[in-house]
Structures are given as C-alpha cells and as structure tokens.
C-alpha cells in the first residue's frame, strides 16, 4: 500500500511537471516548419504508455473515444478554415451520416435482422475470446523451454473445426515470442521444423501468428515521430525476420499481420509505414493493406453490428484504389470466416450492402481467399462445406442472384479448384493479398509448373 | 495545429481513462503500482535535464513524506524503527533542498538556452522558407540509412503491450 501511495504521488508529480515541459516544447520548437512535433511526440509516447496498461473494456472505450474526437477535431478545423462550407464537403458529410443511419435502421428494422445482428455479435465475441485466451485454452506452459509445439498443435486441432483456426493463429504468435528473448538472431523457426511437428495444414495461420508476434514487438519500438532512419530500420527488421523464418510461398501470411497490428494499435503509423514500405519493400504493400482491412472487422468501434459499419469507413480510410481493393478483400475475409457457420448472416449482409460490394472485385476476392485458407487449415471443414451448399431461403430474387454471383459460385471454385493448385505449388501465402483474379493465378501457376517440368 | 489538438485531446482522454483503470486496479495493488511506474517512466523520459532534476528532488521529498505519513498511521514512529525513519526523511529532505539549489542554477541555464534556441529556430525557419536549408524528409534518405546487422538479436520483448482488446492472444495472463 505504501508503494502504491508513493507511485501515485510520483505519477501526479510527473504529470504536473509534464505540463511545464510541454509549455517549453511549444514555446521553443525545434523547427518552425513543424512547431508542434516535439510536443506531439511527447504526448504520443505517454499516451502509448498509458494505453498499454488498459484492460479490454477501457481500451475499447479509449479507442472509440479517440476515433470520435479525431473526427470531431477534423470537422471543427474544417469549419474554422471554411473548408466545411464547400458544397462537396457538406454533401459528403451528410451522405455519410445518412448512410450510417440507414445501415443502423436496417439492422434493427425487423426482428429477424435484429436476431442476425445478435448472432453476429455472439460470433465476434466468441472469436475474441478464442484468440485472447488461447494460452489458457491450450494450457501453454509459462516456461518457454517447455513449449511443446507438436502437442500444442494437436491440442489446437482437437478443439474442432472453427476454433482450431483461431487457436493455430494464436499458437503461431506465442511460438514466435518464445524465440524473442533468447538473445540470438531468430532464424528458421518455421522452416527448420519437421512436418511431423508442424503439419502442412497448420502453416498458413502459424505464419500469420508468427507475423503478429514480430509486428507486435517491433511496432511498439517506434512512433510516428521517431527518426525516419529508425522507422526504416525497424520495418526492414520485420521484413527480414519474416523472410528468414517463413517457408517459401507462405511469407504473405506473415507480412499481412503488419497491416493488422499497425491499423489496430498504431493508427497514426499507417501512412508512415506505407510510405517506407513503398520505398524499400513494395512487394509487402498489398499484404499490408489487406491486414489493415482485416483489422477493421475487429476494432471496438465496429464490434457491435449495426452501430457503426466498417464497410462505410473503409472508403473513407483507403487513401487510393490499390489500398481500397486490398482493404475490402481483408474486411470480406474477416466477415466471411467469422460468420461462416451461419451463411444467412452473409446473405443478410448482401441484402444490405449488395450494391456496394458488387461494385468492387475486392469483396469476392476476400471471400474466396478466406475459404481457401479455411479449407487448407481444416481439410474437409464441415462448416465450409455447409456454406458451399447454402441457398438463400427467402423469396428474394435479388439476394439469390447476388448470392450466386458474388458468393456461391466463386466459393465453390475457390475450394474445389483453386485451393488444390495453390496447395500443390505451395503458394498459399498469396491469398493474404488482393488478386485481380485468383482463377488466373491458378492457371499461371499450373503453366509455370508445366514449363518448369519440361 | 490540427495534429496538436488531436494529440492533446488524445492524451487527455488516455489519462482520464488511465485514472479510471487505476481505480479498478486498486484491488490489485501490485498491478496498479506497476502501471503508475510505467506511465511515470514514460513521462520522465520526456523531461529536459532541468525538469528531470526537479522531478527527482520532488520525488525524494514525497517518498519521505509518504514514509512519515504511513509511519504515523501505522504507529511506526513510536517503535524502534521510528528514529531511523525520521533520520531518513531528514536526509532525503536535505538532499531535496541541495538538489533544489542545483535546479535553480540549471533553470537559469535552461531559460537562456531556450531564448537562444528560439532565436536560432526563427533564423533557421527564415532560411528554410527561402530554400537555403533542406529539411530531411519524413521518409529519410535511403542512402544514409544504417545497414541492418542481420546477426544481431531482436530487441527485448515488450512486457505488457497490447494487453487490451484485439485479435491478439494475451501474454502474461492465464497460463502464460
């Protein structure tokens, strides 16, 4: 108790002095071109230190409040600078508010829609718990030396179809971190393991989990105000770690996690990371944006279906077409796989957002990719098979047409035709980014394989 | 200005929630103490030299005062350890006063440095605005980037970090 009192008084004293320090930072800018840089950097570091201490609910409240205040601040400054009175600005803002209101109303317009929204919320919560508590679920030992990968993977698969996917991803994350504190370079952690220990079916999500671990550790070491050389060094470190530890053809699964971690926990870093990747690792960009899109589904802001829609946010967030396609694919990926056990949820989604998603190939690509990943990680997954056989129940011709065109037909092709080819050529990492045409990618791989043999 | 406002509001919001979090943590004193220490450390890292010295002086003083207060509350002043506690507080207070003297000197130095740096910043900006001095871009120059030592081990594992919400397994909780 005494130590707690000392810490509390110490914290109060530090916070009081921080006000003085910030006044000095503002009054003596290091550069007049960016006068607030030093003060912003100080705010960011302390905010990040506090953020790390938050529990689930407090973190969710923080993130929701932070995103709201950022939006309101933008509106305020746009109004002050008269930008907000431009006709386009007003119409965009109004249409965003109207669209969101419509979306919310649709979710609660009927008992059936409300029931489906409730089911989706339950799915989200289940996945949240599966990922969050994977270590206690699998009884992962606290001592890294006792980490028995073979047994833990068997335990993850013993959870059955659906939980196994999330458990394997979580396991990949924990496994990668067992190498982090050993004081020596990390190399070959997924390449130097025998198939007996690490079966082929676990590889995609083990790589995704490994990427999560690396990205989580490294992104905590930089801020948007870190020197550019330092940011570049850390990102290069991430790419090198992925390259040194991934099996050929699976790197994409690990790269993608960088986007997820950055968008989820380091929002202000998204444009900074993109700029650096564009210069030294452009091949990672597609995966990065895909991961950023996937993270939107899990953000606290969009966690409760019907309140705010990530599908409306995605068009505001994507800075260009390439990012939009990948983010759409990433969001479709998460939406599909989380709700794969209840295809009627996706059917209802199409009824509400059919117009939007039929305008972009990103949605169908993401859906196909996630089913390829799903059937690879759980061969013969009963939920995926039921999903393929699903037909819309309601007498809604438009929903039936959208389902067949955007979901059913591409899903069957992905699972029955494209997955075996990607698996044969060990190119499953490719599904972690947007491809204009997965069938064409499969054909290309087959042709390359034939010409290679001849 | 817009970024500054966002940063300040974000900080204020985070600190408000941190207070709330610490109220919850009060039933877990170990966790609450660690959280206070982590945020205090991050705050201290932002201080200049003069403020660091001020912070340490005040910190020593408050530690002594907390000890005295707890001593009185737990009747520790009247046991055999009481004399030692009083001596400790006297020593810490004396140290704090000595540091205070040093701080006055450092503060005078800091103020004159501040005036100098403000003047040079204005001069520098005037030069930049007419294209005399190139400011390094946000992305930096690839040619000046230090080469990565691929044989080096990774940085130490971050304790805590993203313990909250998210598509990430919890570390340091449950079985792990």
Contacts between the chains, C-beta under 8 A, distances in Angstrom:
chain1	res1	chain2	res2	distance
A	1	B	29	6.3
A	1	B	70	7.7
A	2	B	66	6.5
A	2	B	67	7.3
A	2	B	70	4.8
A	3	B	29	7.6
A	3	B	33	5.2
A	4	B	26	7.9
A	4	B	29	4.8
A	4	B	32	5.7
A	4	B	33	4.9
A	4	B	36	7.5
A	5	B	66	5.2
A	5	B	69	7.9
A	5	B	70	7.2
A	6	B	62	7.1
A	6	B	63	5.6
A	6	B	66	4.9
A	7	B	32	7.5
A	7	B	33	4.6
A	7	B	36	3.7
A	7	B	37	5.6
A	7	B	40	7.1
A	8	B	22	7.8
A	8	B	36	5.8
A	9	B	62	4.6
A	9	B	66	6.2
A	10	B	36	7.0
A	10	B	37	7.8
A	10	B	40	5.4
A	10	B	59	5.6
A	10	B	62	6.6
A	10	B	63	7.9
A	11	B	36	4.5
A	11	B	39	6.2
A	11	B	40	4.8
A	11	B	43	7.8
A	13	B	55	6.7
A	13	B	58	5.1
A	13	B	59	6.4
A	13	B	62	6.3
A	14	B	39	8.0
A	14	B	40	4.6
A	14	B	43	4.3
A	14	B	44	5.9
A	14	B	55	6.2
A	15	B	15	7.3
A	15	B	43	6.5
A	17	B	43	7.8
A	17	B	47	6.6
A	17	B	51	5.4
A	17	B	54	6.4
A	17	B	55	5.5
A	17	B	58	7.8
A	18	B	43	5.1
A	18	B	46	6.6
A	18	B	47	7.7
A	20	B	51	6.4
A	21	B	46	5.8
A	21	B	47	5.5
A	21	B	48	6.7
A	21	B	51	5.5
A	24	B	48	7.0
A	24	B	110	7.9
A	24	B	114	6.7
A	27	B	114	7.1
A	27	B	118	7.0
A	28	B	114	5.0
A	28	B	117	5.1
A	28	B	118	5.1
A	28	B	121	7.0
A	29	B	121	5.8
A	30	B	117	7.8
A	30	B	121	6.9
A	31	B	121	6.8
A	31	B	124	7.2
A	31	B	125	7.2
A	31	B	128	8.0
A	31	B	135	6.9
A	32	B	121	5.6
A	32	B	122	6.8
A	32	B	124	7.2
A	32	B	125	3.4
A	32	B	128	7.7
A	33	B	125	6.6
A	33	B	128	6.1
A	33	B	135	6.0
A	36	B	1	7.3
A	36	B	3	6.2
A	36	B	4	3.8
A	36	B	7	7.5
A	39	B	4	6.4
A	39	B	7	7.3
A	40	B	3	6.0
A	40	B	4	6.0
A	40	B	7	4.4
A	42	B	46	4.2
A	43	B	7	4.2
A	43	B	8	6.2
A	43	B	10	6.9
A	43	B	11	4.2
A	44	B	7	6.4
A	45	B	42	5.5
A	45	B	45	6.9
A	45	B	46	6.4
A	46	B	11	6.4
A	46	B	14	7.8
A	46	B	15	7.9
A	46	B	39	6.6
A	46	B	42	5.0
A	46	B	43	5.4
A	46	B	46	6.8
A	47	B	7	7.8
A	47	B	10	5.6
A	47	B	11	4.9
A	47	B	14	4.4
A	47	B	15	8.0
A	48	B	42	7.5
A	49	B	38	5.6
A	49	B	39	5.0
A	49	B	41	7.4
A	49	B	42	3.4
A	49	B	43	7.8
A	50	B	14	4.6
A	50	B	15	6.4
A	50	B	17	7.5
A	50	B	18	4.3
A	50	B	39	5.2
A	50	B	42	7.9
A	51	B	14	6.1
A	51	B	164	7.4
A	52	B	38	7.1
A	52	B	160	4.7
A	52	B	161	5.3
A	52	B	162	7.1
A	52	B	163	6.7
A	53	B	18	6.5
A	53	B	21	6.1
A	53	B	35	4.1
A	53	B	38	6.4
A	53	B	39	6.8
A	53	B	160	6.9
A	53	B	163	7.8
A	54	B	17	6.7
A	54	B	18	7.6
A	54	B	21	5.6
A	54	B	163	7.4
A	54	B	164	4.6
A	55	B	21	6.6
A	55	B	24	7.1
A	55	B	163	7.4
A	55	B	164	6.2
A	56	B	164	5.6
A	56	B	165	5.0
A	58	B	17	5.3
A	58	B	20	6.3
A	58	B	21	4.8
A	58	B	24	7.7
A	58	B	164	7.1
A	59	B	164	2.9
A	59	B	165	4.5
A	59	B	166	7.8
A	60	B	164	7.5
A	60	B	165	5.0
A	61	B	17	6.2
A	62	B	13	6.6
A	62	B	14	6.1
A	62	B	17	5.1
A	63	B	165	7.3
A	65	B	13	5.1
A	65	B	17	7.7
A	66	B	10	5.4
A	66	B	13	6.0
A	66	B	14	7.8
A	69	B	6	7.1
A	69	B	9	4.8
A	69	B	10	6.8
A	69	B	13	6.4
A	70	B	6	5.5
A	70	B	10	7.6
A	73	B	2	6.5
A	73	B	5	5.3
A	73	B	6	5.1
A	73	B	9	6.5
A	74	B	2	7.2
A	76	B	5	8.0
A	77	B	1	7.4
A	77	B	2	4.6
A	77	B	5	7.4
A	127	B	167	7.9
A	128	B	165	7.8
A	128	B	167	7.9
A	131	B	167	5.4
A	131	B	168	6.8
A	131	B	169	6.0
A	132	B	168	7.7
A	132	B	169	6.4
A	132	B	170	5.4
A	133	B	169	7.6
A	133	B	170	6.6
A	133	B	174	6.0
A	134	B	169	4.5
A	135	B	169	5.8
A	135	B	170	6.7
A	135	B	171	7.6
A	135	B	173	7.7
A	135	B	174	5.2
A	135	B	175	5.2
A	135	B	176	3.9
A	136	B	173	7.7
A	136	B	174	3.2
A	136	B	175	4.7
A	136	B	176	7.5
A	139	B	175	5.4
A	140	B	175	5.6
A	140	B	176	5.3
A	141	B	175	7.2
A	141	B	176	7.9
A	142	B	175	6.4
A	142	B	176	5.3
A	170	B	169	4.1
A	173	B	168	6.7
A	173	B	169	5.4
A	174	B	169	6.0
A	174	B	171	7.7
A	174	B	176	6.9
A	177	B	157	6.4
A	177	B	171	7.0
A	180	B	154	5.9
A	180	B	156	7.9
A	180	B	157	4.4
A	181	B	156	6.6
A	181	B	157	4.9
A	182	B	153	7.3
A	183	B	153	5.1
A	184	B	153	5.2
A	185	B	150	7.0
A	185	B	151	5.8
A	185	B	152	6.7
A	185	B	153	5.7
A	185	B	154	7.7
A	186	B	153	7.7
A	186	B	154	6.1
A	212	B	167	7.9
A	212	B	168	6.1
A	216	B	158	7.7
A	216	B	161	6.7
A	216	B	162	5.9
A	216	B	168	6.4
A	217	B	154	7.0
A	217	B	155	7.2
A	217	B	157	6.2
A	217	B	158	5.8
A	217	B	161	7.8
A	218	B	154	7.8
A	218	B	155	7.5
A	220	B	158	4.6
A	220	B	161	5.1
A	220	B	162	7.7
A	221	B	155	5.8
A	221	B	158	7.7
A	227	B	140	7.3
A	228	B	136	6.8
A	228	B	137	7.2
A	228	B	138	5.9
A	228	B	139	5.5
A	228	B	140	3.0
A	229	B	140	5.1
A	229	B	144	6.8
A	229	B	145	5.3
A	229	B	146	6.3
A	231	B	140	7.8
A	232	B	139	7.6
A	232	B	140	6.1
A	232	B	142	7.7
A	232	B	145	5.3
A	233	B	145	7.1
A	233	B	146	6.4
A	233	B	148	6.2
A	236	B	148	5.5
A	237	B	148	6.3
A	237	B	154	7.2
A	240	B	148	6.6
A	240	B	150	6.4
A	241	B	154	7.2
A	244	B	150	8.0
A	260	B	167	6.7
A	261	B	168	7.8
A	264	B	166	5.5
A	264	B	167	7.1
A	265	B	162	5.5
A	265	B	166	6.8
A	272	B	138	7.1
A	275	B	138	6.8
A	275	B	139	5.2
A	276	B	139	6.1
A	279	B	139	6.2
A	279	B	142	6.5
A	280	B	142	6.9
A	295	B	167	7.1
A	298	B	166	6.6
A	298	B	167	4.7
A	300	B	165	5.5
